[in-house]
Amino acid sequence: MKPQVVRSVAGWRSVRTSDGFQDKSVGFVPTMGALHEGHAALIERARAGNDFVVLSIFVNPTQFNDPKDFERYPITWDADLAMAGEKRVDYVIAPDSREIYADAYRFRVSESTFSNVMEGAFRPGHFDGVLTVVLKLLLLVRPDRAYFGEKDRQQLMLVKDMAAAFLLPTEIVPCPTVRTPEGLALSSRNRLLSPEGRVKAAEFARILRTHKDVGEARQRLADAGFSVDYVENHDQWRFGAVRLEGIRLIDNVPIEDSL
């Protein structure tokens, strides 16, 4: 199956208002491309629960506080389309940033509490960009359900709260983190690591999960060769962010009784 690619806002609106969508459910998977098996799991979940599946591929410039990080974000268009076809995506939306930000980012969504810790503290403005583009895409696509991975749990929680706050009809569906057999959370950034780095990166989640004290977990990560941004506990989950080979990795694990 080859998905239909739509590259403009007007083009998508024309598709979305066509008779084919009447009384049909729409599942939406927003991505920045560089698709991997974690994205595949989101698509499969959407495929199982909806008549139509829509995938967006849009590298959102406003969520990058480091321009160099934006410039080196991996672009894998052909492979992304191949996966979309394999997973039976109906439509791929790939809008131009000039359309998404026709207002030059004058208007944006800001959250005042949970967005200021962890990722928000280390990446100023990051969640303004995330929440703004997600809101735009949800309003454009008008899905019944949108699927987000728990690997980016802080983002997931903020998106879910935003949808409720703005009375959006879309259900935000959380999906479990997909990991390698060694335990590394799948991420588009992983491909920027060396083979040796990917092996070492698998220690990240294990250390988060197996050390009771936050300070001890930070120290063990540092001893293992990671540069640590933070390790914090929130709402029965442990969150962490580290850098390895200059690549920033984030993860989270439930705080189990054994901790």
KASUL-V744787 format. One record per backbone hydrogen bond with DSSP energy under -1.0 kcal/mol. CO is the residue of the C=O (numbers start at 1). NH is the residue of the N-H. If there is no record, write none. Layout:
CO_NH ; CO_NH
This chain:
4_92 ; 6_94 ; 8_12 ; 9_13 ; 10_14 ; 11_15 ; 12_16 ; 13_17 ; 15_18 ; 18_21 ; 19_22 ; 21_24 ; 25_52 ; 26_144 ; 26_145 ; 27_54 ; 28_147 ; 29_56 ; 31_58 ; 36_40 ; 37_41 ; 38_42 ; 39_43 ; 40_44 ; 41_45 ; 42_46 ; 43_47 ; 44_48 ; 52_27 ; 53_90 ; 53_91 ; 54_29 ; 55_93 ; 56_31 ; 58_60 ; 60_63 ; 61_64 ; 66_70 ; 67_71 ; 68_72 ; 70_73 ; 76_80 ; 77_81 ; 78_82 ; 79_83 ; 80_84 ; 81_85 ; 82_86 ; 83_87 ; 84_89 ; 85_88 ; 90_4 ; 91_55 ; 92_6 ; 93_57 ; 96_99 ; 96_100 ; 97_101 ; 99_102 ; 101_104 ; 113_116 ; 117_120 ; 118_122 ; 119_123 ; 123_126 ; 125_129 ; 126_130 ; 127_131 ; 128_132 ; 129_133 ; 130_134 ; 131_135 ; 132_136 ; 133_137 ; 134_138 ; 135_139 ; 136_140 ; 137_141 ; 138_142 ; 144_171 ; 145_28 ; 146_173 ; 148_175 ; 152_156 ; 153_157 ; 154_158 ; 155_159 ; 156_160 ; 157_161 ; 158_162 ; 159_163 ; 160_164 ; 161_165 ; 162_166 ; 163_168 ; 164_167 ; 171_146 ; 173_148 ; 175_150 ; 178_186 ; 180_183 ; 184_180 ; 187_190 ; 189_192 ; 190_193 ; 194_198 ; 195_199 ; 196_200 ; 197_201 ; 200_203 ; 201_204 ; 203_207 ; 204_208 ; 205_209 ; 206_210 ; 213_217 ; 214_218 ; 215_219 ; 216_220 ; 217_221 ; 218_222 ; 219_223 ; 220_224 ; 221_226 ; 222_225 ; 227_243 ; 230_241 ; 232_239 ; 234_237 ; 236_255 ; 237_234 ; 238_253 ; 239_232 ; 240_251 ; 241_229 ; 241_230 ; 242_249 ; 243_227 ; 244_247 ; 247_244 ; 249_242 ; 251_240 ; 253_238 ; 254_256 ; 256_259
